[in-house]
Amino acid sequence: MDQAPRAAPEGRESLVPLTQPSGQLDKLAGLYRQMFLIRRVEEECARAYAEGKIGGFLHLYIGQEAVAVGALAALRHDDYVITTYRDHGMALAKGMSPKTLMAELWGKKTGCSQGLGGSMHLFDAKNNMLGGYGIVGGHIPLAAGVAFASKYRADGKVTLCFFGEGAVSIGGFHEGLSLAALWKLPIVFICENNEYSMGTPLSRSMSVEDVSMKALGYGVDRDRFFVDDVLEVEKRIGEAVQRARELSLPTLVEVRTYRFRGHSMSDPAKYRTKDELEEHKKKDPLTRARQKLATDGYGEPRLEQMEKEVEAEVAEAVKFADESPEPDVSILAETTYSGPFAS
Amino acid sequence: MRNLRYREALREAMIEEMERDDRVFLMGEEVGHYQGAYKVSEGMLEKFGEKRVIDTPIAEGGFAGIGVGAAMVGLRPIIEFMTWNFSAVAFDQILNNAAKVRQMSGGQFTCPIVFRGPNGSARQVGSQHSHSMEHFYATVPGLKVVAPAFPADAKGLMKAAIRDDNPVLVMESETLYGVKGDVPDDQDAIPLGKAKIVREGKDVTIVAYSRTTHVALEAAAALEKEGISAEVVDLLSLRPLDEDTLVASVQKTHRCVVVHEGWPYGGVGAEVSDRVQRLAFDDLDAPILRVSTLDVPMPYNAKLEQLCIPQPDRVIGAVKRLMTRAS
């Protein structure tokens, strides 16, 4: 692959034809359903947070759904995913049920981590979702280790490692990328550049705003594009996944995206203008996907039926989380150590 | 029975476990082609090849994290720190990932990994290379920490650490690598969390581990000449801590001195003191004393360095202070 990013930011509007072949249309419908589910789950989580049902931090993915859904569509089911604390979309896209996710956020025993992890630490062993991590950049070497294990065992699996552009300044990113490059590990590093590292814009956090440039120093292939179309995300990440699977080579992909909410629920996002936010909302990949489906033959009635099903699924998940029991103190010891431990 | 050096015993443990289980591999700086910075892994690259004896660049945070990730999906890494001092830049990986992933995932993932390397003072290597890191790590739930003093225990604990399904930190010692000791031909894994009485006595219990076990034994031999009978408990395992052996010994001797390298504020000695006073309060005839490294960064100067780290004479002094109290 050539070293120049193929999509210049200013060329974004002309990237993808709006007319989809019919096979693609069904696929897009499936991806839209996932994106819509993620958004609706998170909107209900925001409500539950306001009601005091969810504690601690809550980092919403709203606006970025097409990244998780598109990227994970390029994977086999047994491939690995590992991400940051902004992990709801990733967990759902990897196959976690809304019930399991919401129960975790509600701190219930029926949650994926029995209520011990919370919003930032969603793990799902059966779907090879290796978790959300709360220390910026700390999970990037872990991801390289997972890919190392795949190479060690020659199991043909690929690891996708997600992080924000805020992680690009910390050592973990550089050590993880450097070792993955040195040992030719089957991994794709995906930087979800949403323009703000908490409240700090790109211009005040990076000397070079093109994150994909970091790949050059490590001799790693790179790609860079705006996330407008979920199918384009699948295609572009798919190329990197193929490189990992077939050639055992890492890739650094910078995807330009935007979060519509603050860094977390406690952030009113005063560091950006309302106009900026509204401009981005006009390009919402979720809305774009819906428009395509509505106009390209999938049709409004089927969309409405799908959305109704999702609403019911989300409502059922909220009810499940509300009604689930809390974990008992007895699980603390057994989840701290494997096997008996005399302190 | 064979007479082996401490480093040879560690090496044998790793080799035997790697022969037993192909999920086990060794990774670290200079472990392969260089044959190990302290020659612990000498010959292992030739035996197992580059797939399983892996030289890394100088990136402790990176390769410690790689080990954690590999362990989460089923491998059993041995990560060597050239010295534990350098683990400070990998502290986040050990504290936030290795120790936490089981709990954060509600028990879905485990982290069967060994972190190992020399710990504590060496000889005149200055303040940045003389840390006793066990005190930091032993406070962390999710980790296990061991610190053998003799070759046979080094082999047994290393084997147990590799077979354990939790992160186990093996604190070795540069000053012990050349120490020889008898190792049974069939030395198997030693259960973690068991201390040993390495010298029996009736007047005072001296609790120690790693290098200071040797210091304690030297002090006990000198004390015997003065008619004081000291029992020496070698902890072997710092987390979990063998309360039963500690309490039983103090119930017999009624006095306790804890000897370790590392600073006096908090740490393993304070933990032992707390447990002994709590669990054997009625048996104590005197306060528990600690003999530790002095509360300063380690000086380079040879005389000052030896003054700072625990020596037999300081242990003897502490014991005598206890013995002169009315009992």
Chai-1 contact restraints between the chains, C-beta under 6 A:
chainA,res_idxA,chainB,res_idxB,connection_type,confidence,min_distance_angstrom,max_distance_angstrom,comment,restraint_id
A,S113,B,S105,contact,1.0,0.0,6.0,A-B,restraint_1
A,S113,B,G106,contact,1.0,0.0,6.0,A-B,restraint_2
A,Q114,B,G106,contact,1.0,0.0,6.0,A-B,restraint_3
A,L116,B,Q103,contact,1.0,0.0,6.0,A-B,restraint_4
A,L116,B,G106,contact,1.0,0.0,6.0,A-B,restraint_5
A,G117,B,M104,contact,1.0,0.0,6.0,A-B,restraint_6
A,H121,B,M104,contact,1.0,0.0,6.0,A-B,restraint_7
A,F123,B,S105,contact,1.0,0.0,6.0,A-B,restraint_8
A,F123,B,Q108,contact,1.0,0.0,6.0,A-B,restraint_9
A,A125,B,Q108,contact,1.0,0.0,6.0,A-B,restraint_10
A,I135,B,D92,contact,1.0,0.0,6.0,A-B,restraint_11
A,I135,B,N96,contact,1.0,0.0,6.0,A-B,restraint_12
A,G138,B,D92,contact,1.0,0.0,6.0,A-B,restraint_13
A,G138,B,N96,contact,1.0,0.0,6.0,A-B,restraint_14
A,P141,B,G62,contact,1.0,0.0,6.0,A-B,restraint_15
A,P141,B,G65,contact,1.0,0.0,6.0,A-B,restraint_16
A,P141,B,I66,contact,1.0,0.0,6.0,A-B,restraint_17
A,L142,B,G65,contact,1.0,0.0,6.0,A-B,restraint_18
A,L142,B,V68,contact,1.0,0.0,6.0,A-B,restraint_19
A,L142,B,G69,contact,1.0,0.0,6.0,A-B,restraint_20
A,L142,B,N97,contact,1.0,0.0,6.0,A-B,restraint_21
A,A144,B,I66,contact,1.0,0.0,6.0,A-B,restraint_22
A,G145,B,I66,contact,1.0,0.0,6.0,A-B,restraint_23
A,G145,B,G69,contact,1.0,0.0,6.0,A-B,restraint_24
A,G145,B,A70,contact,1.0,0.0,6.0,A-B,restraint_25
A,V146,B,G69,contact,1.0,0.0,6.0,A-B,restraint_26
A,V146,B,V73,contact,1.0,0.0,6.0,A-B,restraint_27
A,F148,B,I66,contact,1.0,0.0,6.0,A-B,restraint_28
A,F148,B,A70,contact,1.0,0.0,6.0,A-B,restraint_29
A,A149,B,A70,contact,1.0,0.0,6.0,A-B,restraint_30
A,A149,B,V73,contact,1.0,0.0,6.0,A-B,restraint_31
A,A149,B,L75,contact,1.0,0.0,6.0,A-B,restraint_32
A,G171,B,G61,contact,1.0,0.0,6.0,A-B,restraint_33
A,E175,B,A59,contact,1.0,0.0,6.0,A-B,restraint_34
A,E175,B,G61,contact,1.0,0.0,6.0,A-B,restraint_35
A,E175,B,G62,contact,1.0,0.0,6.0,A-B,restraint_36
A,L179,B,G62,contact,1.0,0.0,6.0,A-B,restraint_37
A,T335,B,R102,contact,1.0,0.0,6.0,A-B,restraint_38
A,T335,B,Q103,contact,1.0,0.0,6.0,A-B,restraint_39
A,T335,B,G107,contact,1.0,0.0,6.0,A-B,restraint_40
A,T336,B,Q103,contact,1.0,0.0,6.0,A-B,restraint_41
A,T336,B,P141,contact,1.0,0.0,6.0,A-B,restraint_42
A,T336,B,G142,contact,1.0,0.0,6.0,A-B,restraint_43
A,Y337,B,N166,contact,1.0,0.0,6.0,A-B,restraint_44
A,S338,B,T110,contact,1.0,0.0,6.0,A-B,restraint_45
A,S338,B,D165,contact,1.0,0.0,6.0,A-B,restraint_46
A,S338,B,N166,contact,1.0,0.0,6.0,A-B,restraint_47
A,F341,B,P240,contact,1.0,0.0,6.0,A-B,restraint_48
A,A342,B,G193,contact,1.0,0.0,6.0,A-B,restraint_49
A,A342,B,P240,contact,1.0,0.0,6.0,A-B,restraint_50
A,S343,B,P240,contact,1.0,0.0,6.0,A-B,restraint_51
